[in-house]
Amino acid sequence: MNDRSLRGKVAVAGVGETTYYRHSQAPEPEFMLCLKAILAACGDAGIDPRDIDGFASYSDDRNTPMALSAALGTHDLRFANMQWGGGGGGVAGALANASAAIVSGLADCVVVYRALAQGQFGRFGQGAQFPAVPGEYALALSYGPMAPAQFFAPKVTRFMHEHDVGQGALRAIAMTSYHHAQANPRAVMYGKPLTEEKYDESRWIAEPFHLYDCCMENDGAAAIILVSAERARDLKQTPTFILGAAMGAAPRASGSPTTIFATPDYPSSYFKPVAKRLYAMAQVGPQDVDVVQCYENFTGGVLMSLVEHGFFEPEEAMDFLRLENLIAPTGKLPLNTSGGNLAECYMHGLGLQIEAVRQVRGQSTSQVPDVNISLAVGGPMSPPVSTILYGSEASL
């Protein structure tokens, strides 16, 4: 089985981002944003953009490999892949697919990318706008659920009820992201701190989610370039290695607004079997993780994801999820150190993957000391979900 592992065989060569904007505020088309992020990642890696021979994305990214390949002038297109699934559930899966392509010899230099320009193509967070109701919504819309917060709020409410978790746990997650964003000039919420009072007084979106429990809506683009571990050691940046990656879901898991309620393990982020496979491939456990970047579509998904990745038991959430335990550099488990989807940018989670790499490199604006293992969790509650572990040379 060791021969079938990604562990230590692939590394991040470069990362790149555009400026991040509030939704509909980007001054350039989505395709141009995507190209800029890829070029920035190439510059970070010291790689000629024409040497990219693979493209991988997720969440139905509109920027096709053929168009990107032509615009970049690549020498040879050898691999093109789109990870199945909605939202950011597939972000780590796209990186796993790119890594698998390199290990198998299908490609040598693969870029994972995501771009959004909601002014061009419409907002993700608004209620459904359908000229005719499609099948999966027909039994849901008449009862009110129209937007993602409304689909996921009952799952989190059930989890909090079953395990006696209070609102303070969700508040701590939100305040952690905003705390770290104040050190990050790239963050859309830089210079806009969040207090307990501001959180508590904000309007309900769908209970238990206040306004600040919900991810932002943004424009921009991000990219990560992967190569073989051997090649990465000769490039510009100190390599960050893929230790393990996993994707999938529990049996009968669903993100559909109609079938989600029939899921046997309803109050779940769907990482229970996925996290086990991640740790087995990486040959580490939760006790070895130095820092976590966990996708916040909503804070409740972070709560369940941290439990299902083994950092604490559900009944321990109120004791563990305190601001002092979650902030860099001194927290017990530093979390979302760039500001994450709540306060840096909602780029369907790819910014969180970049931050996980920066922590291993020692380049974060809220750096955790001596990071050797960095976890980046894809979008919870949107199966198939995915998760990934990055490591330094010392972790191999």
N, C-alpha and C positions, 0 to 999 in steps of 0.2 A: 504493500500500500504506500510505502514511502516514495516510490517512484511516481506515484500518481498525485503527490502533494505539490502545492505551489510554494511551500515553505522555502524561502531564501533563494528562489530561482528567478524572481522578477523584482525589479526595483523601480521606484519613481525617479525619473530623470529630471523632470521639470514641472512646475506649476505656473498657471497664469490666470489672471482675472482682468476684467474691464473695471471701470468705475461702476459702482452699483447705484441704482436710481430707485426712487419710488415708482410704483407701477404707472405705466403710461408716460413716464417722463424721459425715457431714453431719447437722445437727439439723433440716433442713427438706427437704421434697420437692424432687425435681429441677425440677419446673415453677416452683416459687417461686424456686429458685436462678437459673434462666434469666431470669426477670423481673427479679430484682435486678441481674444483670449488665447487662441491656439498659438499665435505668433509670440505672445508674451511667454507662454510656456516653453516654446522653442528657445527663446532668448535666455530664459532661466536655466535651461539645460545645456545651452551651447550647441544646439542641434540645428542643422539646416532644415527648414520646413519641408523642402522637397524630399527629404529622406523619410518622412512619415509614410508608412505603407499600410496602416490600419486605422480604422475609425470605429469607435464604440460609443453608443449613447443609450438613453433610456427615456421613459415617459413620453414617447412619441415625439421626440425632438424633430422639428421641421427641417433642419439643415442636413441635407443628404450627403453621404460620403462622396457621391459623384460630383456634386456641386463644389464641395469643399476641396476635393482633390484637384479639380480643374483650377480653382482660384489660387490654390497654394502652389500649383505646378509640380505636384509630386511625380516622382520618377515611375512608381509602380504601385498600383492599388491591389493589395493582396488579401485584405480582410475588411469586412463591413458587417456590423452587428448592432441590433437594437434589442435591449433587454425588455422582456415583457413586464407589464405591470404599470399601475398608475402612480402619479405623484413621485415621491422620492424613494418608494420601496425598492426600486431597482438600482439605486446609485452605486452601492457596493457591488451589486451583481454585474453592472457594466464593467467595473474594474476587474472583477473576477473573470469575465469573458475575455477581456483584453489580455489578462495575464495568461489564461489558458491558451490563447492564440500564440503567444510568444513561446511558451513552454513546448507546445506541439509543433512549432516550426511554421505555422501558418503566416506569421508576420514577425517582423523584427522590431518595429517602432510603432506603437499604437497610441493614439490620442483618445482619451475619454473626455467628452465635452457635453455641455448643456448651455443653452441660450434661451432667453426669454425677452420678448418685447411686447408687453401686454397692450400697449397702445395700438399695435398693429393687429393683434390677433384675439384680443378679449381677455377679460380678467378670469383668473382661476377661482377666486374666492366668492364671487357673487352667486346668487341663487341660479338654478338651472334656467336657461333660456332656450326652450325647445319650440319649434313650429308645430311639432307633433310629439306626443309623449312616447319615448321608446319603451320597449318591453320591461326593462329592469326597473324603471321608475314608475310604472303604471300603478303599482300597489302602494307606493310610498308617498308620492306627491300630494295625494288627497288628504294625508294625515299630517302634512307640514314639513317633513324633512326635504330640504332642497339644496342645502349647502354642506360641505364637508364637516363643519363643526357640529351640525345637527345629526349627521350620521354617526359620529364617533362619541359624542357626549354620553349617550346611554351606556356604552361599554365602560367608560371611565367611572361613571357614577356607580355602576354595579361593582366594579373592583374596589372603589373607595368604601362602599357600604360593607362589602364582605370582609374587608380587612381593617376597618375602623381607621381609615386614612382621612385626615382633615384637609381643609382648604390650604392650610399653611404649607403643606408639602408642595402643592402646585405653585404657590406664591414664591417659595424659595427657588424653584427652578427658573421661573421667569426673572426674578431679581438677579440671579446668577448671570444669566445671559446679558442683561442690561449692565450689570457691574463690569463685566469684561469688555463690553462694547465701548465703555468710556475711555479705555486705553487704546482703542483701535481706530485710527483715523479713517480706515476704509469703511467702517460701519455706518449704515444709514442712520442709526440711532446714536451715533457719536455725539456727545454734548447734550444728550437728553436722558439723564438718569431716571431711574424708577425707584420710588419709595414705597414702603408698605402702605401708606395712606393712599397714594395715587393708585396702586394696584386695587386695594379694597374698594375704592370709590368708583373705579371704572365700571362701565356698563356690562351687564351680562350679554354674552353672545349666544351661548347655549349652555345652561348650567350643567357641569361645574366650571365652564370656561368663561372667565372674564375676558375683556378685550386683550389684556396683556398675556393671556394664556395661548393666544392664537398667533401663528406665524404671520409675518408681513407678506405683502405682495410687491414684487420688485421686478425691475428690468436689469439686464446685464448678461454676462456670460463668464464661464469658468472652464478651465481645461487642465488635464493632468496627462503627462506623457510617460509611458511605461516602456522599458527596454529590459533586456536580460540583465541579470545581476553582474555578469562579467563585463558587459559593455558599460553599465552604469558606473563602475569603479574608475573608468577612464574619462568620465565626463566632468563637467564644471562643478556640480554640486555634490556634496557628500550624499551617497545614496541612502534612500529609505526603502527598506525591503518589505515585500509582501510576506507576512508570516502565515496568514491563512485567510480564507474568504469562504462564505457560505451563503446560500440563498434557499428560499422555499417557504414552507408554511406548515402549520399543523394540519392534521386531517380535517377535511371539510371546512377549512378556513375560508372566509369570504370577506370581500370589501364592498360587495354590492349593497345598495340601500335596501334591497328586498330580501336577500338571502342571508345577510349578516346576522340576523336574529336567530337563525337556525344553526349557527356554528356551535358545536358541543362545548368548546372552551370559549364562551362568549367574552368574558372580561379578560382579554389577553391582547398583547401586541403581536402575537404569533411567532415569537422568537424562541420558544422553549426548545424545539428540536434543532433549530438552526444554530443557536448559540453553542449547543453541545458539539455539533460538527465543526464549528469554527475553532473552538478550543482544542479539539482533538487534532486538527490539521496543524495548528500553530504550535502545539506541544507546550502550551501554557494554560494558566487558569486565571480567573478574575483577580486573584490575589497578586498576580504579576503585572497587572495593568497600571500604568503610571498616570494616565490622563484619558478622559473620555470625551468624544464629540458625538452627541446623540441627537439625531434628527428630531426637531420639534415641529411637527405639523400642529400639535397641541401639547401642552405640558403633561397632560395625562398619559400620552403615549411614551414620554420620557420616563415617567414613573414606572409604568409596566415594563418597559424595555430594560431598565436598570435591574429590576427584580429578576427578569427572565435571563439576564446575562450573569446573574449570580452575585451581585454586589451586596445585597441584603435581602432578608426575608420580607414579605409584604407587611407583616406586623411590626417591622422595625423601621418602616418608612418615615414616620414622624420624627424619630430620633436621628435618622441618617440624613434626611433631606432638610438640612439647615444651611443657611448661607455660608457660615464659617467653614462647613465641611466641603463646600463645592467650589470655592474661589481659589484661584492661583495667587501666589505660589504655594501657600501653606495648607490648603485644604486636604482633607482625608482622601477625596476623590475629585480633583479639579474637573469641571464640567463645562463644555461649550465655551472655550477660552477666547474665541474670536467675537463672541456675541451671538453666534448661531443664527438659525432661521428667525428667531424672535427679534434680534437686535442688530446683527450684521447685515445679512441679506438672505432672502429666500430664493436661492438658485437651485431649488429642488435638491438641496443637501450637498451639492458638489463643493460648496465653500467649506462645509464642515470636514470633508475629506482633505481639502487643501490644508486646513488648520491642523488636522491630525499629522500631516506630513511636516508642517512647520514646527510642531512641537518636538518631533524626533530630530529635526535639523537644529533646533535651538534658536528658531527665528520668529517665535510668536511674540505678539505685543503683550501677552500675559503668560510669559514663559514659566513652565514648571521645571524645577531643577532636575537634571540628570534623567531625562526621559529616554527609556530604552524601548518601551512598548506602549503603543498608542492605539486605542480602539475607536473606530468610527462606525456608528450604527445607522443603517438606512431607515427609510420612513416606516415607522410602526403602524400597524393596523391596516396597511394597504398591501395585501399579499399579491404576488410573492414578495416577501421582505428579504433583505440582504444585510450582511454585516461583514466587517473586515478588520484585520489587525495588521498594523505596520510596526516595524522594528528597526533598531539601529544595527550596526555591524556586531555590537557586543551581544545582541539578543540571539544571534544565530548559533 
